[in-house]
Amino acid sequence: MSAELPYAEWLHAGLVTLDSLPAREHIVHTHESVTTRQLIFGYTEEELRLLLAPMAAGGVEPLGSMGTDTPLAGLSDRPRLLYDYFTELFAQVTNPPLDAIREELVTSLGGTIGPERNLLDPGPRSCRQLALPYPVIDNDDLAKIWQINADGNMPGFQCALIDGRYRVHGGGPALAGALARVRRDCTAAIAGGARILILSDRDCDAESAPIPSLLLVSAVHQHLIHEGSRTQVGLVMESGDCRGCTTWHSCSASARRRSIRTSRSRRSRILSPGARSPASAGSGRCATTSRR
C-alpha cells in the first residue's frame, strides 16, 4: 500500500512549513498595557508566580502536580474561566504524561492547518497543508499565517479574521448575538474562498469584551459541522485567555497572546545575573508551552 501512490512526492510538493514563510510585520503592544489585559483575561497571582515566572526567567517548564484537587468551579463564589469547568482531575491524566520533548522519537505535538480532502480518494491536493511543529504559536508565527497569501502566491491558504468580541454592556443577549454573528461571518468567509479562519479577541476594551475562547472555538466548530463545511477550513485561535490546549477542542493552533506577552514583561524584571539571557529564554518558549 505504501508504494501504491507517490505519497512522498505529494508531501514534498504540497507541505508548507512556517520556517519557509517570510517574516511579516505586526503590532507590538507596550509593557504598560500588560496589567490591564491580565485583568481582562482573568490572570491570577498564582499563575503569574508559579507558572509564567519560571518560563520567563529561565525558559524551563514549571513544576506542578498532574490534574487538580481544587474546589469545583461550579461551586466557587468567584468568577472562573470557562476552562476551569473542564479541568482534568488527578486520576484522569496519563501517568506518566506524554512527553514530546524527552520522547520525541515516538511522540510529536506537530500538526497541520488547511482544508482536508477525501481520505478515500487521496491525491496531491490532500497534502496541501501548512505544517506546525507545535500547536502553540507566537505573534510572529501568527503574522506569517495571517499574511500567508499577501503576495498572491498561496491562494489555497487564504485567511479570514473573525472578530471574537461582544458588547459587554449587553450581557448574555449580546454574547448570544455575537456568537450568531460569528457563525454568519465564518460561513461568508468560507463562501468567499477562505481556507484558514483566525478567531481573534484582539483589541478588547471597556466596551468590547472577549468571547471565552473555548466557547468561541466550540461554537464555530459545531456550526461548520452542521453546515458540512468543517473540513474546508483550518481554525486558529488568537486569544488572551488560553489556558488549556484548544487543540483538544478542534482548533489547529492557538496564539496565546497574553501568556507570551506577560512572560516577556516579567522576564525583563526578574532576570538575574545567573539566569538565561532573554534571547535564550525566548528560544525555549515552544519547549515549555508545549508541555502545558
Order of alpha helices (4+ residues) and beta strands (2+ residues): alpha-beta-alpha-alpha-beta-beta-beta-alpha-beta-beta-alpha-beta-beta-alpha-beta-beta-alpha-alpha-alpha
